[in-house]
Amino acid sequence: MKILRTITEVRDAVRAARRDNARIGLVPTMGAFHEGHLSLMRQARAASDLVIVSLFVNPTQFGANEDLSTYPRDEARDAALAEAEGVDILFAPDAVEIYPDGFATSIHISGLTYVLDGASRGAHHFDGVATVVTKLLNIVAPDVAYFGQKDGQQVLVVRDLNLDVRIEACPTVREADGLAMSSRNVYLDADARRRATAISRGLDAASALAAAGERDAATLTGAVRRTLAEADIDPEYVELRDLRDLSPVTRLDGEALLAVAARVGGARLIDNHILRGTEQKGDA
């Protein structure tokens, strides 16, 4: 596996691969790899001739009081894990490579970014996400880019950019007790780790109600809130949103995203299930 630091190096590698008609897969990450990241790499490896993983903690998607300075970083560990999964290139640029001196470009997407994490974290978050993802996809120009469905809103934002790349949303990977895997789980002490499982348990409870025929959004979100309250968790949001455009849903009809964000101990955690207005249970 090669570790590349510059845009020029990555583009040269991609051009060389394209001469052999290679299919390019990209997994954009901020590092601190866990099984969720590795599952994306495996998906890319199975479908691509050249697999590129970007490792870049993007400063523009963090707010002033968020965890940019403490976000977990261990490039040597991440590189070893990526190499073990058969990754061909780890693109690990410095911030100045992505945002040179005088950088002034920013991408703003309206509507989709005004709810859920956009409302909770502020407009800067998805401006930063949209900008860095556009840069990475333009640098690598992959055929397919792989994202985790745990970041369901992010997937919709990236798809709204209409870039010439297929966006593959892969299922959320969970711990044995249901907790969605996240780089921020390292912030949880033993008590917070135990309490955090209430997020997935609440989503499971709502999914079970939907599978049994419940269609009222207040009842479905209420099942999540009750489970969180039992674990002494006050969520930032628990909302049912249309899976296509994140418009509010009052009655489950078709597919909808049941999304949760909550601070538990030292971590801000997000999770979601996809609910369907049929007898079939679905989750993300």
VOGU-3710 file (C-alpha; in Angstrom, 3 decimals, decimal comma):
1> mkilrtitev> 0,000/0,000/0,000  1,207/3,502/-0,854  0,711/6,473/1,453  0,342/9,606/-0,645  0,285/13,157/0,680  -0,370/15,380/-2,330  -3,151/15,903/-4,840  -0,655/15,559/-7,698  0,492/12,142/-6,488  -3,057/10,839/-6,217
11> rdavraarrd> -4,084/12,148/-9,608  -0,996/10,626/-11,220  -1,820/7,243/-9,656  -5,428/7,431/-10,819  -4,420/8,408/-14,363  -2,055/5,463/-14,531  -4,800/3,107/-13,361  -7,293/4,578/-15,826  -4,951/3,725/-18,691  -5,612/0,076/-17,803
21> nariglvptm> -9,383/0,748/-17,588  -9,309/0,271/-13,822  -12,434/0,752/-11,743  -11,704/3,183/-8,895  -13,295/2,975/-5,446  -12,924/5,689/-2,791  -13,647/5,449/0,926  -13,554/8,965/2,445  -12,719/8,902/6,179  -11,423/10,978/9,065
31> gafheghlsl> -9,399/8,049/10,378  -9,609/6,330/13,778  -10,670/3,227/11,882  -13,140/0,742/13,328  -15,052/-2,171/11,861  -17,476/0,200/10,151  -14,664/1,783/8,140  -13,155/-1,613/7,399  -16,473/-2,902/6,071  -16,533/-0,007/3,593
41> mrqaraasdl> -13,001/-0,882/2,494  -14,071/-4,487/1,931  -17,019/-3,345/-0,162  -14,699/-1,189/-2,238  -12,113/-3,965/-2,554  -14,714/-6,441/-3,798  -15,903/-4,095/-6,555  -12,808/-2,081/-7,526  -9,464/-2,522/-9,239  -7,915/0,401/-7,335
51> vivslfvnpt> -9,056/1,191/-3,790  -8,215/4,582/-2,337  -8,959/5,528/1,269  -8,687/9,176/2,241  -7,636/9,960/5,794  -8,280/13,604/6,579  -9,708/15,165/9,738  -11,573/17,982/8,054  -11,328/21,161/10,146  -14,108/23,024/8,347
61> qfganedlst> -16,877/20,720/9,584  -16,048/21,282/13,260  -17,472/24,179/15,244  -15,598/26,323/17,748  -16,725/24,225/20,720  -16,451/20,810/19,038  -13,768/18,153/19,269  -11,353/18,960/16,414  -8,312/19,179/18,688  -9,129/15,951/20,528
71> yprdeardaa> -10,518/13,907/17,634  -8,736/10,517/17,774  -5,735/10,280/15,440  -3,342/7,361/14,898  -2,136/7,244/11,321  0,241/4,320/11,826  -2,549/2,153/13,241  -4,973/3,240/10,514  -2,426/2,552/7,780  -1,808/-0,970/9,089
81> laeaegvdil> -5,541/-1,706/9,194  -6,093/-0,332/5,681  -3,196/-2,335/4,292  -4,588/-5,507/5,866  -7,857/-4,899/3,986  -6,046/-4,696/0,651  -6,261/-0,923/0,204  -3,976/0,279/-2,583  -3,554/3,939/-1,649  -4,001/5,819/1,621
91> fapdaveiyp> -4,382/9,507/0,791  -3,372/11,352/3,958  -2,874/15,034/3,116  -2,033/17,884/5,441  -4,716/20,541/5,894  -2,800/23,019/3,749  -2,912/20,580/0,828  -6,715/20,597/0,879  -7,156/24,192/2,017  -4,187/26,210/0,677
101> dgfatsihis> -3,356/29,690/1,916  -6,028/32,028/0,617  -8,629/29,261/0,417  -12,064/30,833/0,060  -14,265/28,183/-1,550  -17,249/26,858/0,357  -20,259/24,845/-0,787  -23,613/25,477/0,837  -26,615/23,200/0,325  -29,948/24,573/1,491
111> gltyvldgas> -32,920/22,632/2,770  -31,314/19,263/3,501  -28,802/20,879/5,831  -31,273/22,936/7,849  -32,633/20,004/9,873  -31,278/17,221/12,119  -27,492/17,637/12,423  -27,575/20,889/10,479  -29,993/22,413/12,957  -28,169/20,883/15,916
121> rgahhfdgva> -24,551/21,570/14,952  -25,012/24,652/12,774  -24,715/25,463/9,069  -20,909/25,284/9,167  -21,015/21,504/9,591  -22,542/20,521/6,271  -20,853/23,419/4,487  -17,601/21,792/5,598  -18,783/18,299/4,655  -20,021/19,326/1,203
131> tvvtkllniv> -16,845/21,274/0,488  -14,357/18,589/1,512  -16,299/15,750/-0,136  -16,499/17,728/-3,385  -12,758/18,315/-3,215  -11,983/14,650/-2,511  -14,272/13,370/-5,247  -12,787/15,833/-7,731  -9,235/14,888/-6,722  -9,758/11,125/-6,977
141> apdvayfgqk> -12,570/11,023/-9,574  -13,672/7,533/-8,458  -16,348/5,430/-10,086  -17,903/4,721/-6,684  -17,538/6,360/-3,259  -18,530/4,424/-0,146  -20,234/5,978/2,891  -21,854/4,527/6,013  -25,626/4,813/6,374  -25,145/5,821/10,023
151> dgqqvlvvrd> -24,432/9,267/8,558  -27,693/9,156/6,613  -28,089/12,920/6,290  -24,534/13,223/4,999  -25,278/10,640/2,296  -28,236/12,707/1,073  -26,155/15,897/1,102  -23,397/14,263/-0,944  -25,883/12,844/-3,448  -27,412/16,312/-3,816
161> lnldvrieac> -24,075/17,535/-5,223  -24,822/15,556/-8,428  -21,177/14,724/-8,971  -20,266/12,141/-11,595  -19,746/9,313/-9,119  -22,026/6,649/-7,693  -22,577/7,114/-3,958  -22,890/3,755/-2,226  -24,508/3,852/1,224  -23,477/0,771/3,208
171> ptvreadgla> -25,287/-0,604/6,288  -24,339/0,616/9,738  -21,979/-1,756/11,558  -22,823/-2,340/15,209  -21,230/-3,703/18,345  -22,636/-6,940/19,760  -24,905/-4,915/22,076  -26,277/-2,813/19,201  -24,262/0,383/19,671  -23,401/1,857/16,280
181> mssrnvylda> -19,652/1,865/15,718  -18,147/5,342/15,798  -14,705/6,834/16,223  -16,198/8,892/19,053  -17,076/5,793/21,082  -13,574/6,019/22,552  -14,815/9,024/24,550  -17,288/6,827/26,497  -16,400/5,680/29,990  -17,892/2,421/31,260
191> darrratais> -21,107/3,991/32,557  -21,673/6,104/29,448  -20,904/3,102/27,223  -23,634/1,109/28,986  -26,146/3,948/28,782  -25,380/4,628/25,104  -26,944/1,319/24,084  -30,315/2,943/24,796  -30,003/4,716/21,441  -30,082/1,519/19,400
201> rgldaasala> -32,588/-0,086/21,783  -34,933/2,853/21,295  -34,595/2,620/17,526  -35,239/-1,116/17,718  -38,399/-0,481/19,751  -39,701/1,989/17,170  -38,821/-0,384/14,329  -40,768/-3,157/16,048  -43,804/-0,877/16,369  -43,577/0,057/12,686
211> aagerdaatl> -43,296/-3,607/11,706  -46,438/-4,290/13,761  -48,349/-1,628/11,854  -47,833/1,586/13,849  -47,792/4,606/11,517  -48,030/7,638/13,815  -44,722/9,515/13,905  -45,269/10,807/17,452  -45,798/7,266/18,710  -42,689/6,004/16,926
221> tgavrrtlae> -40,426/8,825/18,110  -41,993/8,563/21,561  -40,805/4,962/21,838  -37,241/6,164/21,276  -37,551/9,036/23,739  -38,900/6,778/26,481  -36,006/4,360/26,099  -33,515/7,226/26,193  -35,164/8,722/29,261  -34,822/5,410/31,092
231> adidpeyvel> -31,055/5,700/30,514  -31,043/9,366/31,612  -30,261/10,560/28,079  -31,719/13,854/26,869  -31,486/13,745/23,051  -30,627/16,662/20,819  -33,238/15,357/18,428  -35,407/12,319/17,706  -37,179/12,854/14,389  -38,902/10,955/11,603
241> rdlrdlspvt> -37,992/12,408/8,221  -38,744/11,536/4,603  -35,885/9,436/3,274  -35,751/11,382/0,000  -35,617/15,006/1,114  -35,738/14,973/4,945  -39,087/16,744/5,020  -41,019/16,076/8,255  -43,156/12,944/8,440  -46,278/12,821/10,610
251> rldgeallav> -47,467/9,425/9,388  -45,235/6,628/8,134  -46,040/6,026/4,480  -43,244/4,588/2,383  -39,667/4,942/3,631  -38,612/7,340/6,361  -35,450/8,003/8,347  -35,832/7,774/12,110  -32,794/9,725/13,292  -31,339/10,345/16,744
261> aarvggarli> -28,534/12,483/18,123  -27,573/12,598/21,783  -24,683/13,473/24,029  -23,748/10,597/26,302  -20,878/11,209/28,674  -18,095/12,770/26,625  -19,422/11,741/23,214  -21,956/13,100/20,778  -23,522/10,063/19,090  -25,823/9,735/16,091
271> dnhilrgteq> -27,767/6,746/14,793  -30,771/5,962/12,630  -33,077/3,271/11,341  -34,947/3,267/8,060  -38,612/2,576/8,715  -40,959/1,353/6,024  -44,724/1,655/5,833  -45,076/-2,086/5,288  -44,936/-5,108/7,527  -41,204/-5,435/6,786
281> kgda> -38,764/-4,050/9,351  -35,787/-2,143/8,013  -32,867/-0,500/9,664  -29,781/1,399/8,668
//
